């Protein structure tokens, strides 16, 4: 059964403290963050359909960085316990007629006596830093000003809260990094307002857009046996291929997929992960017409 649940965002969050301090004292910028997400060999394998050329090094690097951003929570050994959590507040109509979901953010376990900066990475490779100083209260509520005494233990802070707005209508993720201004720690998170995921007998498969038009995606599986090879069957516009995902100690695995097939400019990808007693499947449309030119991520 495929399930897309706009009321509950798909959230992958993690704390990672391996990045060097920024020379500016204002937290790491794009090059330092992404450079530290570039480790060879690649974290993820990349699957494609017969007749399609191998993905470029630029695309492989982009996909690997996205996967590392999302996946490090399961591999973090810092023991800090810090993590981001996105809590949906409401939905609002935009001037363009779309519906935007609004979230408050919690950085659970983050020190409350520090100043942070918030950085955002979108799939079109745009990377931005909020110009405001960011703060966290004792409950982990992320705020755009220092908490007032009466707000120190509050789960709500009115206009003092940091709100994230997502107007995406598909499986496109928004990635966030909360960086300490002294450069001594970062807390990362990924928000998918409309996850494309499926569950079967406790097994889960999710597909996330990695490039415009979903011409490259990330397939994640969870709830499978640990340290096990999971067959992945991929179908797209009459073409079919298969691959193998190997789960870690938590029953999690990720693989990049290019769903384009020869002679087609659009279609629908079907991905199915086969467990011992489960077979969750997801469907995601793709369109090469919407594909953005490949860019080499900064490093």
N, C-alpha and C positions, 0 to 999 in steps of 0.2 A: 504494500500500500504506500503510495507516494503522498507525502504530507508537506504542505507549505503553510507555515503557521505565522501570520503577521503579528499575532499577539505575543508571541514568545520569540525573541531574537535568538539566533544561534550565536553563541559567544564562546570564543576560544581566548583565554587570557593567560598571561604568564608574567613572571618576574625574571629578569635577567640582569646580572650585575657584572658582566665581563667586559663592558665597554670602557675605554680609557676616558679620563676627564677631558672636557672640551677646553681648548686653549682660551676661549672667550669667557669662560665661567658662566655661560648662559645655557649650558646643556648641549649635547651633541646635535649637530645639524645633519642634513641628509647624507653627505659623503661618509661621515664617521659611522652613522647607524647602518647604512647599507653595506659599507665595507666590512663591518663585523658580521654581516649576514652572508658573506661570500666565503665559503670554506669548501675546498675541494678534497675528496670527490663530492659530487652533487649529493644532496640529501635525498632527492626524489628522482626516480626514473621517469622517462617521458615516453608515452605510448602514442603511436600514430597508425593510420590505416594504410594498407598496401597501396603503393603507387605514389605516396606522398613523400616529399623530401624530408630529410632529418631536420629538426628544428635548429635554428641558428644558435650560435653561442650566446647571442644577446637574449634571445627568448629563453634559453635554458637557464641563464643567470637570473632573469626576472622571475621565472617560475620558482626557482630554488629559493630566492630571497623571500618570496611570498610564503612559501611553505615553511621556511624556518621561522618567520615571524609568527605564523599561526601555531606551529607545532612545538615550539620550545617549552611551552608550559608542561608538556608531558615528559620533557627531558631535563628540566631544570634541577640542578642539584644544590642550589644555594641555600635551600631550606628557609628562605625568608618568609614565605607564606603570603607575600603581597600579590594582589591580583586586581584587575579591573573587572567591574561588573556594571552592565548597562540595564537600567530599569525603565521600562516604557512608561511615559507619562500620559500621552494622548496622541491623537492624529489631527493634523491641521491641513486645510486646503491651501494650496499655493496659487499665486496669480496665474500660473500657466494651466491650472485645472488639475494638477496632480495632488496626491495626498502625501504629506510628509509626516513621518513618525518622529516624535520628540522623546528624548531619553535624558534622565539624570544619570550621573556616573558615580560609582563608588570605587575607591582604591583601597580595598580591604587590606589591612596590615601595613599600610604605608605610614611613615613617620609624620605626625601632624605638626611638627615644629620646623618644617622645611618649606622652601619655596620651589615650585615646579614650573616647567613649561610644557605645553601640550603641542604635540606634532601629529600631523595627519598625513597618511599616504593613501592615495586612491589608485585604482587600477590603470588609469591613463598615465601613471608615473608622476603625477603632480604631487608635490610634497610641500606642506605649508606648516608654519609655526604660529600659534596664537600669540599675538603681541602682549597679552596680559600675563601677569604673574598668577600662578595657580596655587591653591592651598587645599589642604585636606584636614577635616576635623577628626575628632576622636572616633566617630562612627565610620570613617573612611569616605564621607561625602565630599566630593570634589567641588571646590568653590572658586569663584573668580575674585574673591577678596578674603582678607583674614576673617576667620569666624569671630563673631561677637561672643562675649562670655556665655550668653544664653543659647548660643548655637553650637557650642563645643561638643555636646553629646546628642545633637538633634539629627534626625534622618531627613529633615526638610529645612531649607534655608531661604525660601522665597526667591527674590531676585538675586540672591548671592550665589545660587547654584550654577554650576556649569551645565549647560544643556547641549546635547548633540542632536542635530536634526538630520534625518535620513530621508531623502526623497526618491530613493531607488525603488524600483518595482520588480526587481528580479533578484538573482542570487549574487549580485555584485557586492563584495565586501568593502567596508571602510576600516582602515587600520589606524590605530592610535598608539602613541608612545607618550607616557608621562615621565619626563626627565627631571631629576633633581638639578637645581641650579648649580650645585657644587660639583656636579659630574660624577657623583658616587653611586648612582643607581638609576635604573629605568624600569618602568612598569609598562608592559605592552598589552594591547588588546585588539581583537578583531570583532567587528559587529556586522552581522548579516541580517538586515531587517526582514527580509523575506527568504528564509532558507528553503532550498530545494533538497529535501531529505526523505528517506524512507526507512521504515522499521519492519523487521520480521523476526519474531521469536528472540527478541533482545539484541539482534544485530542491527546495525545502522549503517547507511551509506548516505553521503552528502556530496553534492557537486557545487563548486563555487566558481563563478566567473573569474578568469584571470586576465583576459584581454577583452577589449571592446568587441561586442558581437558574440561573445563566448567562443571565439575561434581558438582559444586555449583555456583549459579549465583545470581545477584541482579536484581530484576525487579523494575523499576521506572515508575510511571505514572505522567503526568502533564497535566494541562489544563482541568481537570475535575471539577465539582462543589465542592465548599468548604464544609468540614465537612460532607462528603457523603460516604456511603459504596459502593465500586465498586466491582462487581463480577469479579473474575479472573479465567479464565478457562485454565487449563494446560493439554497438551497432549504430550505423549512421547511413541513412539513405541507400539501403541495399547492400552496403559494405559491412563486413564483420571481421573482427579480430579479437584476440584474447591475449591476456597478459597475467602476470602473477604479482600479487602484493604480499609482502611478508610483514606480519604484525610484530610489534614490539612487545615488551613485557606487560603492557597494559591492554593488549588486544587492539592496538591502533595502528593504522598504516595510511600513507598518502601516496598518490601517484598523479603526475601531470599527464594530461591527454590533449592531443590536437584532434578535434572531431571532423576536420575538413576531409572530404573525399574527392578524388579526381573527377572533374567535369561538373561539380556542384558548387553553387555559391551560397546555398543555405540549406538547412535541414534540421533534423532533431537527433540528438545523441541519446542513446539508451545505454545506461551502464548498470550492470548487475554483478553483485559480489556473492560468491557461493560459499556458504559455510556448511558445517556438518548437517545442521537442521534448519537452515534459513537461506533465503535468496532475496534480499532486498534489492529493488531496482528503482532508478530515477530516470526522468526524462528532462532534457534541457534543449530548447531551440538554439541554433547558432546561425550566424549570418556573416559571410565573408565580406559583404558589402559594407558592413559597419566596422570592419577591422581597421584599426589605426596603424599608421606606419610604425614599424619596430624601432625602438630607441634603445641605445645602450645605457643601462642604468648607471648613474654616477658611482664611482668608487675611488 
